[in-house]
Amino acid sequence: MHTAFKTIGLVGKYDTQGMGGSVLVLARFLIERGYHVIVASQTAEYLQIDEFPTENLSDLASHSDVMVVMGGDGTMLSIARTLALHGVPLIGVNQGRLGFLTDITIDDMLDGIAEILSGQYVAEERILLHAQVRREGAAVYESAAFNDVVVGKGGIGRLIELEIAINSEYVYSQRADGLVVTTPTGSTAYALSAGGPIMHPKLEAIALIPVCPHTLSARPLVVSSQSRIEIRLTHADDARVHFDGQHNFDLMTGDQVWVTRAARSVTLLHPHSYSYYDTLRQKLHWGKKL
């Protein structure tokens, strides 16, 4: 047996039908093969699992050689942001819809994870973003994002006005519904719907995509991941900044949102047969080879 991975952490989405059974099946499968299994305490509590050791997410990440995240892409986004500082590699099992990040299906779960744990895997380093909201020169809010940071209109629904600079050099101003700042990972999410480019996840790049800009010449822009994107809200009746579409912060006219690459990356492990282009073909329903 491959010995690089000895302790396996398990995290499951709470409100997914059948998740409790899936966690139990995987945990018992791993224990039978000599691995030490720890279940996230939140997962165990909500799914009423009591036959395995449990730890909170932070401790679990510190004590695990690898963590299996069971759910959908949203679950992986949340866990990746939370655990990025720990550097523990993540394996995704899809019980959601798309499965760009959680690429092992529930039907292939046991074989796929056994394959990875035996040393047959593809490892991907994926960048995260760090965003800071600045008001009158002081930082008032900070957050990480795995997919994207979106500055957008709020509930009133009117266009907002933005001024964008990169590394303190003025780039352009725009009136739009908003602006998506995305990692390569997030380029297949909201950014794709807004007309942005698909970026290979290994690229060291960040893309800026206007959302419904009032000027037709406004186009997506791709810059180095070492850049600092500085977004100033010059006018808005109602605006906020969103992080991976999972939490947000209300903005005021004059606020700035600075977006940079986060200090730590996330490592995803895939089965050795994994192909990013095959994933694109499946998830985006591209035509097959003629």
C-alpha positions, 0 to 999 in steps of 0.5 A: 500500500502507498504510504504517503497518505495515512490519515484521511479527513472526510467532509460532507455537505450536510443537506445533500440526500444520501450523503450520510450513507456515502460518508459511511461507505467511504469511511468503512472502505478506507478503514478496511484498507488500513487508513486512519479516518477522521470525519469533520465534526460538523459533518458527523453531527449533522449526518448523525455519524458516531462510529469514527473520530471527529475533529473541527475543520482546522484541526482535521486539516492539520492532522490529515494527509489528504481530505476528501470533500463530498458534495458539489463545487460549492462545497469545495469552494467553501472548504478550499477557502477555509483550509488554504492556509493548511496546505492539505491536498483535497479530493472532490467527490461530486454529489452536486450538479456540475462537478468542475472541482469535484470530478469523481462521481459517486458511482466511481468514488471507491475506485477513484479514491483508491487509485489516488491513495495508491499514488496514481494521481494528477496534482494541480496547484490552483491559485486563490484571490485575496480581496480587501475592501478599503474605505477612506484609506483603511481596510474594513473587510477582507476575504479569500476567493477560489473562483471570483470576486465580483463587484456588482449592483445590489437590489435596486438594479441600477448600473454602477460606475467603476474605475479600474487601475492595475498596480496603481496605473489607471486602465479604464472606467465603466458603467455596468452591472458589475465586474468579475475578477476571476481565477483560472478556476473561476473562469468556467463559472460566473465569468464564463456566463459574462462572456469571459475566456476559459483559462487553463487552471495552471495559468498564472493569470487573473481575468477581469470581465465586465458584466453587462457594460454600457459601452460595447467596447468593454472587453475582458482583460487577462493580466498576470497573477502578480498584479494588484487590481484596484477597483474604485466605486465612483457612483452607486445607489446600491452595490456590494462585493461578492466572494465566490457567490457565497458571502458578500459585503455592502459597498459605499461610493468611494470604496475601493476593492483591491484584489491580489493573488492569495499567498497560498494555493490549493492543491487538488488531486485527481485520478491519473486519467483526469483530463481538464479538456475532457471535463470541459467537453463533458460539462459544457457539452462540446461536440465529440471528435468526428 
